[in-house]
């Protein structure tokens, strides 16, 4: 959860008015570590705006996985993981995103 910039400024202004970090944390319901981080960011000139989330690219190309499953319908997840160079759990999640079930018939 990101706090608003004005809220962060109020917290730091209260701290600069002579109150301790523990008092400030208790009043505003924010951890002391969070307050220290805000002070550090403000002092370094980064600003108090919320940090932008980094996008983590997916390791598995979903279209390639779909083609692989079509070509190899009996392949195990561990074999797919070895083929794509990732963990079995990543294959499971990618198959779920594609809506492909791995249940086998007897």
C-alpha positions in Angstrom: 0.0 0.0 0.0 1.4 3.4 -1.0 0.8 6.4 1.2 0.0 9.7 -0.3 2.7 12.3 -0.7 0.8 14.8 1.5 0.5 12.2 4.3 4.3 11.5 4.2 5.0 15.2 4.3 2.7 15.6 7.4 4.5 12.8 9.2 7.9 14.2 8.5 6.7 17.7 9.5 5.5 16.3 12.8 8.8 14.6 13.3 10.8 17.8 12.5 8.6 19.7 15.0 10.6 18.0 17.7 8.8 14.7 18.3 10.6 11.4 18.5 10.2 8.7 15.9 8.4 6.4 18.3 5.9 9.1 19.1 5.4 9.9 15.4 5.0 6.2 14.6 2.4 5.8 17.3 0.4 8.9 16.3 0.3 8.2 12.6 0.2 4.4 12.8 3.3 4.0 10.7 6.4 1.9 11.5 9.6 3.6 12.5 11.5 1.9 9.7 9.0 3.4 7.2 9.6 6.9 8.7 13.4 6.4 8.5 13.1 5.4 4.8 11.0 8.5 4.1 13.5 10.7 5.8 16.3 9.1 3.9 14.5 9.6 0.5 13.7 13.2 1.3 17.3 13.9 2.3 18.7 12.3 -0.8 16.4 14.4 -3.0 14.5 11.4 -4.4 11.2 12.9 -3.4 8.3 11.4 -1.5 6.3 10.2 -4.5 5.3 6.5 -4.6 7.9 4.4 -6.3 7.0 3.0 -9.7 6.5 -0.8 -9.7 9.0 -2.6 -11.8 7.6 -4.9 -14.5 9.1 -8.4 -14.4 8.9 -10.0 -17.8 7.5 -13.5 -18.0 10.2 -16.2 -18.5 7.9 -18.5 -20.5 6.5 -17.4 -23.9 2.9 -18.5 -23.7 2.5 -19.1 -27.4 5.6 -21.3 -27.5 4.3 -23.2 -24.5 0.9 -23.7 -26.2 2.6 -24.9 -29.4 4.8 -27.3 -27.3 1.8 -28.8 -25.5 0.0 -29.2 -28.9 3.0 -31.0 -30.3 3.7 -33.0 -27.2 0.4 -33.6 -25.4 1.8 -36.4 -23.2 4.8 -34.5 -21.9 5.2 -34.2 -18.2 5.5 -30.8 -16.5 9.1 -31.6 -15.5 9.9 -32.2 -19.2 8.4 -28.9 -20.1 10.3 -27.2 -17.4 13.6 -28.6 -18.7 12.6 -27.5 -22.2 11.9 -23.9 -21.2 14.6 -23.7 -18.6 12.4 -22.9 -15.6 10.8 -24.4 -12.5 7.9 -26.9 -12.6 5.8 -24.4 -10.7 6.3 -21.8 -13.4 5.0 -24.3 -16.0 2.0 -25.0 -13.8 1.2 -21.3 -13.5 1.7 -20.7 -17.2 -0.6 -23.6 -18.1 -3.2 -22.2 -15.7 -3.0 -18.8 -17.4 -3.6 -20.6 -20.8 -6.5 -22.6 -19.4 -4.8 -25.9 -20.2 -5.5 -28.7 -17.7 -2.9 -31.4 -17.3 -5.3 -34.1 -16.1 -4.5 -37.4 -17.8 -7.0 -40.1 -18.7 -6.4 -43.7 -17.8 
